[in-house]
Amino acid sequence: MLDKMPSWLRSTVILVVGWALVLSGLAALILPGPGLLMLLAGLVVLSQEYEWAERRLKPVRIKAFTTAAAGVQT
């Protein structure tokens, strides 16, 4: 679906959705909710456009999955 959009619109959609997920994830770190998973999803979306987001993806992914696995065990 994003492939058929003009490039400026695709970049804007990725930017808005990615940052919305990152900000929601940061809020969910304080409030109840899956903060690290939302932060991870936001970085995955932003990594489609930005190299800095791709570089930060691996550490957040490891921490999110480790925390989720620990939550399931308890």
C-alpha positions as CSV (number, residue, x, y, z in Angstrom):
1,M,0.0,0.0,0.0
2,L,2.8,2.4,0.9
3,D,4.6,1.6,-2.4
4,K,1.8,3.2,-4.5
5,M,2.0,6.5,-2.6
6,P,4.1,9.4,-3.7
7,S,7.4,9.4,-1.9
8,W,6.7,12.6,0.1
9,L,3.4,11.1,1.4
10,R,5.1,7.8,2.2
11,S,7.8,9.6,4.2
12,T,5.2,11.6,6.1
13,V,3.1,8.6,7.0
14,I,6.2,6.7,8.2
15,L,7.3,9.7,10.2
16,V,3.9,10.3,11.9
17,V,3.2,6.6,12.6
18,G,6.7,5.9,13.8
19,W,6.9,8.9,16.2
20,A,3.4,8.3,17.5
21,L,4.4,4.7,18.4
22,V,7.7,5.9,20.0
23,L,5.9,8.6,22.1
24,S,3.2,6.1,23.1
25,G,5.8,3.6,24.1
26,L,7.7,6.2,26.2
27,A,4.4,7.1,27.9
28,A,3.6,3.4,28.5
29,L,7.0,2.9,30.2
30,I,5.6,5.1,33.0
31,L,1.9,4.2,32.6
32,P,0.6,0.7,32.5
33,G,1.1,-0.9,29.1
34,P,3.6,-2.6,26.8
35,G,6.0,0.3,26.6
36,L,9.1,-1.5,25.3
37,L,7.1,-3.3,22.6
38,M,5.5,-0.1,21.4
39,L,8.9,1.6,21.4
40,L,10.2,-1.3,19.4
41,A,7.3,-1.0,16.9
42,G,8.0,2.7,16.5
43,L,11.7,2.1,15.8
44,V,10.8,-0.6,13.3
45,V,8.6,1.8,11.4
46,L,11.2,4.7,11.6
47,S,14.0,2.4,10.5
48,Q,12.3,2.2,7.1
49,E,13.4,5.8,6.5
50,Y,16.2,6.5,9.0
51,E,19.5,4.8,9.6
52,W,19.7,6.0,13.2
53,A,16.5,4.2,14.1
54,E,17.9,1.0,12.6
55,R,21.0,1.3,14.7
56,R,19.0,1.6,17.9
57,L,16.7,-1.3,16.9
58,K,18.8,-4.2,18.1
59,P,19.3,-3.2,21.7
60,V,15.7,-2.2,22.2
61,R,14.6,-5.5,20.6
62,I,16.7,-7.5,22.9
63,K,15.5,-5.7,26.0
64,A,11.8,-5.8,24.9
65,F,11.8,-9.5,24.2
66,T,13.8,-10.3,27.4
67,T,11.3,-8.2,29.5
68,A,8.3,-9.8,27.8
69,A,9.7,-13.3,28.4
70,A,10.3,-12.5,32.1
71,G,6.7,-11.2,32.4
72,V,5.3,-14.3,30.9
73,Q,7.2,-16.5,33.3
74,T,5.8,-14.8,36.4
